[in-house]
Amino acid sequence: MDAKSQRPKGRDNTVSALNAAIDTLNLAKDIASIAPAKAVFGTVSIILTTIKVSLLLFVGRLSIVD
C-alpha cells in the first residue's frame, strides 16, 4: 500500500474526531449553568465547525457547486 491510500482513512478519522468534539462541546454548552462557560463552549464549537468545513473544502470532499 502506498501513502496515498492511507490519506482518506486519516481524514475520515479527523472529521470523526471533530464531529465528536463539536457534539461534546454542544452538550457541555447545554448543561452549563454559568453564562461565561456557555459562551466559551459555544465559541469553541463554532471554531471547530469552521475548521471542519475548511478541511472538507480543502480536501475536496464537499463541493460548493452541485
PDB file of N, H, CA, C and O in Angstrom:
ATOM      1  N   MET A   1       0.830  -1.191   0.000  1.00  0.00           N
ATOM      2  CA  MET A   1       0.000   0.000   0.000  1.00  0.00           C
ATOM      3  C   MET A   1       0.868   1.246   0.000  1.00  0.00           C
ATOM      4  O   MET A   1       1.874   1.315   0.707  1.00  0.00           O
ATOM      5  N   ASP A   2       0.481   2.210  -0.780  1.00  0.00           N
ATOM      6  H   ASP A   2      -0.336   2.154  -1.354  1.00  0.00           H
ATOM      7  CA  ASP A   2       1.235   3.458  -0.780  1.00  0.00           C
ATOM      8  C   ASP A   2       0.607   4.465   0.183  1.00  0.00           C
ATOM      9  O   ASP A   2      -0.464   4.228   0.742  1.00  0.00           O
ATOM     10  N   ALA A   3       1.292   5.588   0.363  1.00  0.00           N
ATOM     11  H   ALA A   3       2.162   5.780  -0.090  1.00  0.00           H
ATOM     12  CA  ALA A   3       0.843   6.605   1.328  1.00  0.00           C
ATOM     13  C   ALA A   3      -0.479   7.238   0.911  1.00  0.00           C
ATOM     14  O   ALA A   3      -1.261   7.655   1.766  1.00  0.00           O
ATOM     15  N   LYS A   4      -0.738   7.314  -0.385  1.00  0.00           N
ATOM     16  H   LYS A   4      -0.104   6.976  -1.080  1.00  0.00           H
ATOM     17  CA  LYS A   4      -1.972   7.952  -0.851  1.00  0.00           C
ATOM     18  C   LYS A   4      -3.211   7.169  -0.435  1.00  0.00           C
ATOM     19  O   LYS A   4      -4.257   7.765  -0.180  1.00  0.00           O
ATOM     20  N   SER A   5      -3.111   5.862  -0.364  1.00  0.00           N
ATOM     21  H   SER A   5      -2.261   5.378  -0.571  1.00  0.00           H
ATOM     22  CA  SER A   5      -4.276   5.074   0.016  1.00  0.00           C
ATOM     23  C   SER A   5      -4.597   5.199   1.499  1.00  0.00           C
ATOM     24  O   SER A   5      -5.707   4.866   1.913  1.00  0.00           O
ATOM     25  N   GLN A   6      -3.662   5.666   2.300  1.00  0.00           N
ATOM     26  H   GLN A   6      -2.760   5.937   1.963  1.00  0.00           H
ATOM     27  CA  GLN A   6      -3.886   5.837   3.729  1.00  0.00           C
ATOM     28  C   GLN A   6      -4.524   7.175   4.058  1.00  0.00           C
ATOM     29  O   GLN A   6      -5.119   7.309   5.127  1.00  0.00           O
ATOM     30  N   ARG A   7      -4.426   8.160   3.193  1.00  0.00           N
ATOM     31  H   ARG A   7      -3.942   8.051   2.325  1.00  0.00           H
ATOM     32  CA  ARG A   7      -4.923   9.503   3.487  1.00  0.00           C
ATOM     33  C   ARG A   7      -6.428   9.577   3.749  1.00  0.00           C
ATOM     34  O   ARG A   7      -6.825  10.202   4.731  1.00  0.00           O
ATOM     35  N   PRO A   8      -7.279   8.975   2.927  1.00  0.00           N
ATOM     36  CA  PRO A   8      -8.718   9.106   3.216  1.00  0.00           C
ATOM     37  C   PRO A   8      -9.106   8.590   4.590  1.00  0.00           C
ATOM     38  O   PRO A   8      -9.961   9.178   5.252  1.00  0.00           O
ATOM     39  N   LYS A   9      -8.495   7.504   5.027  1.00  0.00           N
ATOM     40  H   LYS A   9      -7.800   7.026   4.489  1.00  0.00           H
ATOM     41  CA  LYS A   9      -8.812   6.965   6.340  1.00  0.00           C
ATOM     42  C   LYS A   9      -8.426   7.973   7.424  1.00  0.00           C
ATOM     43  O   LYS A   9      -9.184   8.180   8.372  1.00  0.00           O
ATOM     44  N   GLY A  10      -7.274   8.590   7.294  1.00  0.00           N
ATOM     45  H   GLY A  10      -6.659   8.421   6.524  1.00  0.00           H
ATOM     46  CA  GLY A  10      -6.840   9.597   8.255  1.00  0.00           C
ATOM     47  C   GLY A  10      -7.753  10.808   8.262  1.00  0.00           C
ATOM     48  O   GLY A  10      -8.057  11.354   9.322  1.00  0.00           O
ATOM     49  N   ARG A  11      -8.188  11.226   7.093  1.00  0.00           N
ATOM     50  H   ARG A  11      -7.941  10.782   6.232  1.00  0.00           H
ATOM     51  CA  ARG A  11      -9.111  12.358   7.009  1.00  0.00           C
ATOM     52  C   ARG A  11     -10.440  12.017   7.638  1.00  0.00           C
ATOM     53  O   ARG A  11     -11.032  12.842   8.334  1.00  0.00           O
ATOM     54  N   ASP A  12     -10.914  10.804   7.398  1.00  0.00           N
ATOM     55  H   ASP A  12     -10.433  10.134   6.833  1.00  0.00           H
ATOM     56  CA  ASP A  12     -12.180  10.390   7.988  1.00  0.00           C
ATOM     57  C   ASP A  12     -12.079  10.370   9.507  1.00  0.00           C
ATOM     58  O   ASP A  12     -13.017  10.759  10.203  1.00  0.00           O
ATOM     59  N   ASN A  13     -10.936   9.913  10.018  1.00  0.00           N
ATOM     60  H   ASN A  13     -10.174   9.597   9.452  1.00  0.00           H
ATOM     61  CA  ASN A  13     -10.739   9.910  11.460  1.00  0.00           C
ATOM     62  C   ASN A  13     -10.704  11.332  12.009  1.00  0.00           C
ATOM     63  O   ASN A  13     -11.221  11.590  13.095  1.00  0.00           O
ATOM     64  N   THR A  14     -10.101  12.251  11.270  1.00  0.00           N
ATOM     65  H   THR A  14      -9.681  12.041  10.387  1.00  0.00           H
ATOM     66  CA  THR A  14     -10.037  13.639  11.714  1.00  0.00           C
ATOM     67  C   THR A  14     -11.423  14.253  11.740  1.00  0.00           C
ATOM     68  O   THR A  14     -11.778  14.946  12.693  1.00  0.00           O
ATOM     69  N   VAL A  15     -12.204  14.007  10.710  1.00  0.00           N
ATOM     70  H   VAL A  15     -11.915  13.443   9.935  1.00  0.00           H
ATOM     71  CA  VAL A  15     -13.565  14.549  10.662  1.00  0.00           C
ATOM     72  C   VAL A  15     -14.415  13.925  11.764  1.00  0.00           C
ATOM     73  O   VAL A  15     -15.214  14.614  12.399  1.00  0.00           O
ATOM     74  N   SER A  16     -14.247  12.632  11.991  1.00  0.00           N
ATOM     75  H   SER A  16     -13.598  12.072  11.476  1.00  0.00           H
ATOM     76  CA  SER A  16     -14.992  11.976  13.065  1.00  0.00           C
ATOM     77  C   SER A  16     -14.614  12.545  14.430  1.00  0.00           C
ATOM     78  O   SER A  16     -15.480  12.748  15.280  1.00  0.00           O
ATOM     79  N   ALA A  17     -13.332  12.801  14.638  1.00  0.00           N
ATOM     80  H   ALA A  17     -12.628  12.636  13.947  1.00  0.00           H
ATOM     81  CA  ALA A  17     -12.886  13.388  15.905  1.00  0.00           C
ATOM     82  C   ALA A  17     -13.431  14.802  16.067  1.00  0.00           C
ATOM     83  O   ALA A  17     -13.837  15.187  17.163  1.00  0.00           O
ATOM     84  N   LEU A  18     -13.444  15.572  14.994  1.00  0.00           N
ATOM     85  H   LEU A  18     -13.114  15.259  14.103  1.00  0.00           H
ATOM     86  CA  LEU A  18     -14.011  16.921  15.064  1.00  0.00           C
ATOM     87  C   LEU A  18     -15.504  16.866  15.354  1.00  0.00           C
ATOM     88  O   LEU A  18     -16.007  17.661  16.148  1.00  0.00           O
ATOM     89  N   ASN A  19     -16.214  15.945  14.726  1.00  0.00           N
ATOM     90  H   ASN A  19     -15.805  15.300  14.081  1.00  0.00           H
ATOM     91  CA  ASN A  19     -17.647  15.795  14.997  1.00  0.00           C
ATOM     92  C   ASN A  19     -17.902  15.441  16.458  1.00  0.00           C
ATOM     93  O   ASN A  19     -18.813  15.982  17.085  1.00  0.00           O
ATOM     94  N   ALA A  20     -17.100  14.538  16.992  1.00  0.00           N
ATOM     95  H   ALA A  20     -16.360  14.099  16.483  1.00  0.00           H
ATOM     96  CA  ALA A  20     -17.258  14.137  18.395  1.00  0.00           C
ATOM     97  C   ALA A  20     -16.977  15.312  19.331  1.00  0.00           C
ATOM     98  O   ALA A  20     -17.694  15.517  20.310  1.00  0.00           O
ATOM     99  N   ALA A  21     -15.935  16.079  19.025  1.00  0.00           N
ATOM    100  H   ALA A  21     -15.353  15.912  18.230  1.00  0.00           H
ATOM    101  CA  ALA A  21     -15.600  17.232  19.859  1.00  0.00           C
ATOM    102  C   ALA A  21     -16.692  18.294  19.801  1.00  0.00           C
ATOM    103  O   ALA A  21     -17.037  18.893  20.819  1.00  0.00           O
ATOM    104  N   ILE A  22     -17.232  18.524  18.614  1.00  0.00           N
ATOM    105  H   ILE A  22     -16.952  18.037  17.787  1.00  0.00           H
ATOM    106  CA  ILE A  22     -18.302  19.516  18.456  1.00  0.00           C
ATOM    107  C   ILE A  22     -19.551  19.077  19.214  1.00  0.00           C
ATOM    108  O   ILE A  22     -20.187  19.883  19.893  1.00  0.00           O
ATOM    109  N   ASP A  23     -19.898  17.801  19.095  1.00  0.00           N
ATOM    110  H   ASP A  23     -19.382  17.146  18.544  1.00  0.00           H
ATOM    111  CA  ASP A  23     -21.067  17.286  19.821  1.00  0.00           C
ATOM    112  C   ASP A  23     -20.883  17.392  21.326  1.00  0.00           C
ATOM    113  O   ASP A  23     -21.813  17.751  22.047  1.00  0.00           O
ATOM    114  N   THR A  24     -19.685  17.081  21.798  1.00  0.00           N
ATOM    115  H   THR A  24     -18.929  16.789  21.212  1.00  0.00           H
ATOM    116  CA  THR A  24     -19.392  17.167  23.228  1.00  0.00           C
ATOM    117  C   THR A  24     -19.477  18.606  23.720  1.00  0.00           C
ATOM    118  O   THR A  24     -20.033  18.868  24.787  1.00  0.00           O
ATOM    119  N   LEU A  25     -18.931  19.536  22.949  1.00  0.00           N
ATOM    120  H   LEU A  25     -18.480  19.323  22.082  1.00  0.00           H
ATOM    121  CA  LEU A  25     -18.989  20.942  23.341  1.00  0.00           C
ATOM    122  C   LEU A  25     -20.426  21.465  23.339  1.00  0.00           C
ATOM    123  O   LEU A  25     -20.806  22.242  24.215  1.00  0.00           O
ATOM    124  N   ASN A  26     -21.215  21.042  22.366  1.00  0.00           N
ATOM    125  H   ASN A  26     -20.907  20.411  21.655  1.00  0.00           H
ATOM    126  CA  ASN A  26     -22.621  21.468  22.343  1.00  0.00           C
ATOM    127  C   ASN A  26     -23.382  20.920  23.542  1.00  0.00           C
ATOM    128  O   ASN A  26     -24.226  21.611  24.111  1.00  0.00           O
ATOM    129  N   LEU A  27     -23.091  19.694  23.924  1.00  0.00           N
ATOM    130  H   LEU A  27     -22.405  19.132  23.461  1.00  0.00           H
ATOM    131  CA  LEU A  27     -23.711  19.115  25.112  1.00  0.00           C
ATOM    132  C   LEU A  27     -23.273  19.863  26.367  1.00  0.00           C
ATOM    133  O   LEU A  27     -24.095  20.154  27.237  1.00  0.00           O
ATOM    134  N   ALA A  28     -21.992  20.171  26.464  1.00  0.00           N
ATOM    135  H   ALA A  28     -21.325  19.934  25.758  1.00  0.00           H
ATOM    136  CA  ALA A  28     -21.481  20.916  27.618  1.00  0.00           C
ATOM    137  C   ALA A  28     -22.107  22.311  27.688  1.00  0.00           C
ATOM    138  O   ALA A  28     -22.400  22.818  28.770  1.00  0.00           O
ATOM    139  N   LYS A  29     -22.306  22.921  26.518  1.00  0.00           N
ATOM    140  H   LYS A  29     -22.068  22.509  25.638  1.00  0.00           H
ATOM    141  CA  LYS A  29     -22.936  24.248  26.483  1.00  0.00           C
ATOM    142  C   LYS A  29     -24.366  24.181  26.995  1.00  0.00           C
ATOM    143  O   LYS A  29     -24.818  25.082  27.701  1.00  0.00           O
ATOM    144  N   ASP A  30     -25.078  23.119  26.642  1.00  0.00           N
ATOM    145  H   ASP A  30     -24.711  22.387  26.068  1.00  0.00           H
ATOM    146  CA  ASP A  30     -26.458  22.955  27.101  1.00  0.00           C
ATOM    147  C   ASP A  30     -26.538  22.680  28.601  1.00  0.00           C
ATOM    148  O   ASP A  30     -27.476  23.116  29.267  1.00  0.00           O
ATOM    149  N   ILE A  31     -25.556  21.960  29.124  1.00  0.00           N
ATOM    150  H   ILE A  31     -24.794  21.606  28.583  1.00  0.00           H
ATOM    151  CA  ILE A  31     -25.568  21.585  30.533  1.00  0.00           C
ATOM    152  C   ILE A  31     -25.054  22.707  31.436  1.00  0.00           C
ATOM    153  O   ILE A  31     -25.494  22.836  32.578  1.00  0.00           O
ATOM    154  N   ALA A  32     -24.138  23.506  30.933  1.00  0.00           N
ATOM    155  H   ALA A  32     -23.781  23.401  30.005  1.00  0.00           H
ATOM    156  CA  ALA A  32     -23.502  24.548  31.753  1.00  0.00           C
ATOM    157  C   ALA A  32     -24.541  25.536  32.273  1.00  0.00           C
ATOM    158  O   ALA A  32     -25.461  25.936  31.560  1.00  0.00           O
ATOM    159  N   SER A  33     -24.364  25.917  33.537  1.00  0.00           N
ATOM    160  H   SER A  33     -23.616  25.593  34.116  1.00  0.00           H
ATOM    161  CA  SER A  33     -25.299  26.869  34.138  1.00  0.00           C
ATOM    162  C   SER A  33     -24.710  28.270  34.251  1.00  0.00           C
ATOM    163  O   SER A  33     -25.424  29.216  34.584  1.00  0.00           O
ATOM    164  N   ILE A  34     -23.423  28.412  33.979  1.00  0.00           N
ATOM    165  H   ILE A  34     -22.843  27.644  33.709  1.00  0.00           H
ATOM    166  CA  ILE A  34     -22.753  29.707  34.074  1.00  0.00           C
ATOM    167  C   ILE A  34     -22.655  30.295  32.668  1.00  0.00           C
ATOM    168  O   ILE A  34     -22.181  29.637  31.742  1.00  0.00           O
ATOM    169  N   ALA A  35     -23.105  31.532  32.521  1.00  0.00           N
ATOM    170  H   ALA A  35     -23.490  32.066  33.274  1.00  0.00           H
ATOM    171  CA  ALA A  35     -23.149  32.175  31.202  1.00  0.00           C
ATOM    172  C   ALA A  35     -21.778  32.248  30.525  1.00  0.00           C
ATOM    173  O   ALA A  35     -21.691  31.954  29.333  1.00  0.00           O
ATOM    174  N   PRO A  36     -20.702  32.626  31.228  1.00  0.00           N
ATOM    175  CA  PRO A  36     -19.403  32.659  30.543  1.00  0.00           C
ATOM    176  C   PRO A  36     -18.970  31.280  30.019  1.00  0.00           C
ATOM    177  O   PRO A  36     -18.342  31.184  28.966  1.00  0.00           O
ATOM    178  N   ALA A  37     -19.308  30.222  30.756  1.00  0.00           N
ATOM    179  H   ALA A  37     -19.819  30.300  31.612  1.00  0.00           H
ATOM    180  CA  ALA A  37     -18.965  28.878  30.286  1.00  0.00           C
ATOM    181  C   ALA A  37     -19.733  28.546  29.014  1.00  0.00           C
ATOM    182  O   ALA A  37     -19.176  27.964  28.083  1.00  0.00           O
ATOM    183  N   LYS A  38     -21.009  28.913  28.972  1.00  0.00           N
ATOM    184  H   LYS A  38     -21.461  29.386  29.728  1.00  0.00           H
ATOM    185  CA  LYS A  38     -21.803  28.679  27.764  1.00  0.00           C
ATOM    186  C   LYS A  38     -21.203  29.427  26.576  1.00  0.00           C
ATOM    187  O   LYS A  38     -21.151  28.899  25.464  1.00  0.00           O
ATOM    188  N   ALA A  39     -20.759  30.633  26.811  1.00  0.00           N
ATOM    189  H   ALA A  39     -20.801  31.062  27.714  1.00  0.00           H
ATOM    190  CA  ALA A  39     -20.163  31.435  25.735  1.00  0.00           C
ATOM    191  C   ALA A  39     -18.876  30.796  25.225  1.00  0.00           C
ATOM    192  O   ALA A  39     -18.638  30.753  24.018  1.00  0.00           O
ATOM    193  N   VAL A  40     -18.057  30.306  26.131  1.00  0.00           N
ATOM    194  H   VAL A  40     -18.251  30.340  27.112  1.00  0.00           H
ATOM    195  CA  VAL A  40     -16.789  29.680  25.729  1.00  0.00           C
ATOM    196  C   VAL A  40     -17.051  28.393  24.964  1.00  0.00           C
ATOM    197  O   VAL A  40     -16.453  28.166  23.912  1.00  0.00           O
ATOM    198  N   PHE A  41     -17.946  27.543  25.483  1.00  0.00           N
ATOM    199  H   PHE A  41     -18.432  27.728  26.337  1.00  0.00           H
ATOM    200  CA  PHE A  41     -18.243  26.287  24.790  1.00  0.00           C
ATOM    201  C   PHE A  41     -18.822  26.558  23.404  1.00  0.00           C
ATOM    202  O   PHE A  41     -18.471  25.874  22.442  1.00  0.00           O
ATOM    203  N   GLY A  42     -19.692  27.535  23.295  1.00  0.00           N
ATOM    204  H   GLY A  42     -19.977  28.091  24.076  1.00  0.00           H
ATOM    205  CA  GLY A  42     -20.278  27.873  22.000  1.00  0.00           C
ATOM    206  C   GLY A  42     -19.249  28.405  21.019  1.00  0.00           C
ATOM    207  O   GLY A  42     -19.270  28.057  19.839  1.00  0.00           O
ATOM    208  N   THR A  43     -18.349  29.249  21.507  1.00  0.00           N
ATOM    209  H   THR A  43     -18.332  29.532  22.466  1.00  0.00           H
ATOM    210  CA  THR A  43     -17.318  29.823  20.644  1.00  0.00           C
ATOM    211  C   THR A  43     -16.358  28.754  20.134  1.00  0.00           C
ATOM    212  O   THR A  43     -16.017  28.727  18.952  1.00  0.00           O
ATOM    213  N   VAL A  44     -15.928  27.880  21.030  1.00  0.00           N
ATOM    214  H   VAL A  44     -16.204  27.902  21.990  1.00  0.00           H
ATOM    215  CA  VAL A  44     -15.013  26.812  20.617  1.00  0.00           C
ATOM    216  C   VAL A  44     -15.705  25.864  19.646  1.00  0.00           C
ATOM    217  O   VAL A  44     -15.075  25.369  18.712  1.00  0.00           O
ATOM    218  N   SER A  45     -16.974  25.607  19.853  1.00  0.00           N
ATOM    219  H   SER A  45     -17.486  26.009  20.612  1.00  0.00           H
ATOM    220  CA  SER A  45     -17.731  24.756  18.941  1.00  0.00           C
ATOM    221  C   SER A  45     -17.791  25.379  17.549  1.00  0.00           C
ATOM    222  O   SER A  45     -17.640  24.682  16.546  1.00  0.00           O
ATOM    223  N   ILE A  46     -18.010  26.678  17.492  1.00  0.00           N
ATOM    224  H   ILE A  46     -18.132  27.244  18.308  1.00  0.00           H
ATOM    225  CA  ILE A  46     -18.044  27.376  16.197  1.00  0.00           C
ATOM    226  C   ILE A  46     -16.680  27.321  15.519  1.00  0.00           C
ATOM    227  O   ILE A  46     -16.599  27.119  14.308  1.00  0.00           O
ATOM    228  N   ILE A  47     -15.619  27.496  16.280  1.00  0.00           N
ATOM    229  H   ILE A  47     -15.684  27.660  17.264  1.00  0.00           H
ATOM    230  CA  ILE A  47     -14.266  27.435  15.713  1.00  0.00           C
ATOM    231  C   ILE A  47     -13.989  26.040  15.148  1.00  0.00           C
ATOM    232  O   ILE A  47     -13.456  25.913  14.045  1.00  0.00           O
ATOM    233  N   LEU A  48     -14.345  25.003  15.891  1.00  0.00           N
ATOM    234  H   LEU A  48     -14.779  25.106  16.787  1.00  0.00           H
ATOM    235  CA  LEU A  48     -14.126  23.642  15.397  1.00  0.00           C
ATOM    236  C   LEU A  48     -14.974  23.335  14.170  1.00  0.00           C
ATOM    237  O   LEU A  48     -14.527  22.624  13.270  1.00  0.00           O
ATOM    238  N   THR A  49     -16.181  23.861  14.128  1.00  0.00           N
ATOM    239  H   THR A  49     -16.544  24.439  14.860  1.00  0.00           H
ATOM    240  CA  THR A  49     -17.031  23.676  12.953  1.00  0.00           C
ATOM    241  C   THR A  49     -16.406  24.351  11.732  1.00  0.00           C
ATOM    242  O   THR A  49     -16.435  23.802  10.630  1.00  0.00           O
ATOM    243  N   THR A  50     -15.849  25.526  11.930  1.00  0.00           N
ATOM    244  H   THR A  50     -15.826  25.972  12.825  1.00  0.00           H
ATOM    245  CA  THR A  50     -15.172  26.236  10.843  1.00  0.00           C
ATOM    246  C   THR A  50     -13.968  25.445  10.351  1.00  0.00           C
ATOM    247  O   THR A  50     -13.730  25.352   9.147  1.00  0.00           O
ATOM    248  N   ILE A  51     -13.213  24.880  11.278  1.00  0.00           N
ATOM    249  H   ILE A  51     -13.405  24.956  12.257  1.00  0.00           H
ATOM    250  CA  ILE A  51     -12.061  24.056  10.900  1.00  0.00           C
ATOM    251  C   ILE A  51     -12.513  22.834  10.118  1.00  0.00           C
ATOM    252  O   ILE A  51     -11.891  22.468   9.120  1.00  0.00           O
ATOM    253  N   LYS A  52     -13.591  22.204  10.565  1.00  0.00           N
ATOM    254  H   LYS A  52     -14.096  22.501  11.376  1.00  0.00           H
ATOM    255  CA  LYS A  52     -14.104  21.011   9.877  1.00  0.00           C
ATOM    256  C   LYS A  52     -14.539  21.346   8.455  1.00  0.00           C
ATOM    257  O   LYS A  52     -14.197  20.628   7.516  1.00  0.00           O
ATOM    258  N   VAL A  53     -15.283  22.419   8.292  1.00  0.00           N
ATOM    259  H   VAL A  53     -15.561  23.003   9.055  1.00  0.00           H
ATOM    260  CA  VAL A  53     -15.747  22.809   6.954  1.00  0.00           C
ATOM    261  C   VAL A  53     -14.562  23.172   6.071  1.00  0.00           C
ATOM    262  O   VAL A  53     -14.535  22.805   4.896  1.00  0.00           O
ATOM    263  N   SER A  54     -13.586  23.883   6.615  1.00  0.00           N
ATOM    264  H   SER A  54     -13.608  24.180   7.569  1.00  0.00           H
ATOM    265  CA  SER A  54     -12.394  24.237   5.835  1.00  0.00           C
ATOM    266  C   SER A  54     -11.636  22.986   5.413  1.00  0.00           C
ATOM    267  O   SER A  54     -11.162  22.894   4.281  1.00  0.00           O
ATOM    268  N   LEU A  55     -11.523  22.031   6.316  1.00  0.00           N
ATOM    269  H   LEU A  55     -11.908  22.106   7.236  1.00  0.00           H
ATOM    270  CA  LEU A  55     -10.847  20.779   5.994  1.00  0.00           C
ATOM    271  C   LEU A  55     -11.577  20.044   4.876  1.00  0.00           C
ATOM    272  O   LEU A  55     -10.948  19.550   3.941  1.00  0.00           O
ATOM    273  N   LEU A  56     -12.891  19.972   4.970  1.00  0.00           N
ATOM    274  H   LEU A  56     -13.402  20.373   5.729  1.00  0.00           H
ATOM    275  CA  LEU A  56     -13.661  19.285   3.937  1.00  0.00           C
ATOM    276  C   LEU A  56     -13.557  19.995   2.591  1.00  0.00           C
ATOM    277  O   LEU A  56     -13.486  19.345   1.549  1.00  0.00           O
ATOM    278  N   LEU A  57     -13.546  21.315   2.610  1.00  0.00           N
ATOM    279  H   LEU A  57     -13.603  21.844   3.457  1.00  0.00           H
ATOM    280  CA  LEU A  57     -13.377  22.057   1.360  1.00  0.00           C
ATOM    281  C   LEU A  57     -11.975  21.867   0.800  1.00  0.00           C
ATOM    282  O   LEU A  57     -11.796  21.746  -0.412  1.00  0.00           O
ATOM    283  N   PHE A  58     -10.987  21.842   1.680  1.00  0.00           N
ATOM    284  H   PHE A  58     -11.133  21.941   2.664  1.00  0.00           H
ATOM    285  CA  PHE A  58      -9.599  21.736   1.238  1.00  0.00           C
ATOM    286  C   PHE A  58      -9.326  20.385   0.597  1.00  0.00           C
ATOM    287  O   PHE A  58      -8.623  20.316  -0.410  1.00  0.00           O
ATOM    288  N   VAL A  59      -9.852  19.338   1.144  1.00  0.00           N
ATOM    289  H   VAL A  59     -10.424  19.393   1.963  1.00  0.00           H
ATOM    290  CA  VAL A  59      -9.584  18.007   0.576  1.00  0.00           C
ATOM    291  C   VAL A  59     -10.534  17.672  -0.551  1.00  0.00           C
ATOM    292  O   VAL A  59     -10.380  16.636  -1.198  1.00  0.00           O
ATOM    293  N   GLY A  60     -11.512  18.525  -0.802  1.00  0.00           N
ATOM    294  H   GLY A  60     -11.636  19.367  -0.277  1.00  0.00           H
ATOM    295  CA  GLY A  60     -12.382  18.344  -1.955  1.00  0.00           C
ATOM    296  C   GLY A  60     -13.506  17.359  -1.774  1.00  0.00           C
ATOM    297  O   GLY A  60     -14.077  16.892  -2.758  1.00  0.00           O
ATOM    298  N   ARG A  61     -13.843  17.029  -0.538  1.00  0.00           N
ATOM    299  H   ARG A  61     -13.379  17.409   0.262  1.00  0.00           H
ATOM    300  CA  ARG A  61     -14.932  16.090  -0.315  1.00  0.00           C
ATOM    301  C   ARG A  61     -16.290  16.789  -0.275  1.00  0.00           C
ATOM    302  O   ARG A  61     -17.331  16.136  -0.332  1.00  0.00           O
ATOM    303  N   LEU A  62     -16.273  18.088  -0.179  1.00  0.00           N
ATOM    304  H   LEU A  62     -15.427  18.619  -0.133  1.00  0.00           H
ATOM    305  CA  LEU A  62     -17.505  18.850  -0.139  1.00  0.00           C
ATOM    306  C   LEU A  62     -17.429  19.878  -1.259  1.00  0.00           C
ATOM    307  O   LEU A  62     -16.506  20.691  -1.291  1.00  0.00           O
ATOM    308  N   SER A  63     -18.375  19.850  -2.163  1.00  0.00           N
ATOM    309  H   SER A  63     -19.125  19.189  -2.137  1.00  0.00           H
ATOM    310  CA  SER A  63     -18.325  20.804  -3.263  1.00  0.00           C
ATOM    311  C   SER A  63     -19.347  21.909  -3.010  1.00  0.00           C
ATOM    312  O   SER A  63     -20.445  21.662  -2.510  1.00  0.00           O
ATOM    313  N   ILE A  64     -18.965  23.116  -3.363  1.00  0.00           N
ATOM    314  H   ILE A  64     -18.073  23.317  -3.768  1.00  0.00           H
ATOM    315  CA  ILE A  64     -19.860  24.256  -3.198  1.00  0.00           C
ATOM    316  C   ILE A  64     -20.918  24.248  -4.297  1.00  0.00           C
ATOM    317  O   ILE A  64     -22.086  24.545  -4.049  1.00  0.00           O
ATOM    318  N   VAL A  65     -20.499  23.908  -5.502  1.00  0.00           N
ATOM    319  H   VAL A  65     -19.550  23.667  -5.704  1.00  0.00           H
ATOM    320  CA  VAL A  65     -21.406  23.882  -6.648  1.00  0.00           C
ATOM    321  C   VAL A  65     -21.786  22.440  -6.927  1.00  0.00           C
ATOM    322  O   VAL A  65     -20.918  21.602  -7.170  1.00  0.00           O
ATOM    323  N   ASP A  66     -23.076  22.148  -6.893  1.00  0.00           N
ATOM    324  H   ASP A  66     -23.781  22.829  -6.695  1.00  0.00           H
ATOM    325  CA  ASP A  66     -23.529  20.772  -7.162  1.00  0.00           C
ATOM    326  C   ASP A  66     -23.784  20.558  -8.620  1.00  0.00           C
ATOM    327  O   ASP A  66     -24.169  19.462  -9.025  1.00  0.00           O
TER     328      ASP A  66
END
